[in-house]
Amino acid sequence: MIIRSRPTRRQLLKTAMAGVAGMMLAAPRRVAAAQAPADAGTERLADNLFVIRMPGQANVLAQTGAGGVLLVDGGSMAASDALMKMVASLPGGGPVQTLINTHWHPEQTGSNEAIGRAGKTIIAHENTRLWLTTDVTWTWNGQRFKRLPKVAQPTKTFYTTGKLDSGVRYGYIPDAAHTDGDLYVLFPQENVLAVGDVMSGAGWPVVDYVTGGWIGGIVGGLQRLQTLVNEDTRIVPGRGPVLRLADLKAQSEMFGTIYDRLSQMLNRGRGPTEAVAAQPTKEFDARMGNGDEFVRRAFESLWAYVSPDA
Ligand SMILES: [Zn+2]
């Protein structure tokens, strides 16, 4: 019985989730529309704060200022040159002084090498740095990711929280929602929160259980983020349009429902193929897209989480 091997962590999560269940009762039943991708270009969130969207690329958040540009995520390597030009042409823009990696994925870390070679600061959670120093293979499709050269690796890592001189704060999201190195970046003055792929504004997320993510972590992470925002906070996800607290609550409720369904199937000894056949995302698919791939990964993530050696 695989779930007997590490039962306590799941029970702990269940207990933690029960405590915030009351908070979710009033949540609007709306989930950000997957069919409405934000247009490519730049969206200004404040005088000095911009979301940069390039075709096919993950969101980049740029803060300009006298001390140089702060970037949250750096796009893919193929887009790095174009991104740096866009950043330089922003009002108050210029060269990047500091880059924060929300996690290790290549869609976020493609500018690390250029920024590292320029001798600038790259901030990440320590787990993200560790993933970037090793080759990773996704077991479900065989996709391989080469480690980054030394010059491209984060230069400043942390475990819990950190703060920049500008007042910008960042912190670890320890639930392992997307990977085990996820972080948020909070701009208190502008009331903007960047969350990387812990929240999705464009369809079902990748459940990267090879580097620690799991469906229970998605639920836990979304609940944790609710403690950092208010009704007016603009939330910048890894992909898609800027989101709000209502979206966060709705996603939290949706993934909580799916997590419960998959856990019940796991407890009855079902497997990933049966989980997909049961269509546990059915009522959400119209807005989020076909859920089959997500359900398979999410179910496999339960296996990986409760029985890492399986
Ligand atoms: Zn990612």
Residues whose N, C-alpha, C, O or C-beta is under 5 A from the ligand:
A	BS01	ZN	H105 D197
